[in-house]
Amino acid sequence: MKIFELLPNKDCKGKYLKIVRIAVKWEQGDGLSAIIIFHVTRNQEDTKTTGIKLFARNEDTIRKMIQEMALLYQVKEKMTVCIPESEQEGELWSF
């Protein structure tokens, strides 16, 4: 398992959507997927959780993609992201 940290960045481009959780897992075949979940918006009428799903062929690419998303959308709080090295490790959630 590879681990890296994301820190809140006040200079990121997005101000409204904030990343709260990230799940990374191996997909069937050869590739990784990452699910990025955003904090519920401040609107009382619109309380649905939104997210993005990313796909990559290796660990380094998915890590770079997640880090670039953290530049676009602010991380709500300090987050440790785990990337599985094999399919046997299952789905790993950030903490």
N, C-alpha and C positions, 0 to 999 in steps of 0.2 A: 504494500500500500504506500502510495506517495502522498505526502501531506504538504500543504502550503497555506498561508494565512492571507486573508483580505482585511484591510483596515478601512474604516470610514474616511472618505475623501471629500473635503468641503469644496474642492474645485472641479468636481465632476460635472458633466454636461446636463444630466437629468436631475431635476429638483423634486419631482413629485413621486415617482415610483422609486421605492427603496427595496433592495434585495434583502430577504429575511432568511431564506433557506436555499441550499443547493444539494441535489442528490445526483450522484454519478454512478453509472453501472455499465457493464459490458452488455452489448446487444447481441442477439443471436447472429452468428457469422463472425465478421471481424470488424469491430468498431465499438466506440464508447458513445454513450449519450449522457448529457447533463441536463437536469431539469432545474431551472432557476425560478424560484417562487418569489413574487413581490408582496410587499405589505399591502393590506387592504387600504383602499383610498380613503381620503378624509370625508368624502361625500356620504351622507347618511343614506341616500337612496341607492347608491352604487357600492355595495359591500362585498362583491364577488372577488375572490382571489384570482389574480392573473399571473401568468408565467410564460416562460420561453423554453423551448427544447432545442438543444444543440447536439450535433453529431460530429464525430471526428474518428479518424482511423487509429490514432495512438495517444498515449498519455500526455506527451508534450504539447500536442496540438490542442487537446481539450483544455489543458491548463491555461494556455495562452488565450484561448477563446473566452474562458471564464474571467480571466484578468482583464481582458478588453471590455467585457460586459460591465465589470465593476468600475471601469472608467466612464462608461456611459450612464450607468444607473448606480447611485450611491448605495453602499452597503450600510444597513441600519446600525450594526454594531460589529465589533471585531469578530471575525468568523474563521474557523479552521475548516478547510475543505480537504476531503480524503478522496483519492483516486485509486480504485482497485487495480491491481496488476494482473489479475486473472478473473475469469468468470466465476470461479469458486468462491470468491470473496463477497459476491452478491452486490446489492445496492447499498452504497455508503452515503449517509446524510452528513451535512456540515453540522458543526456544533460551535 
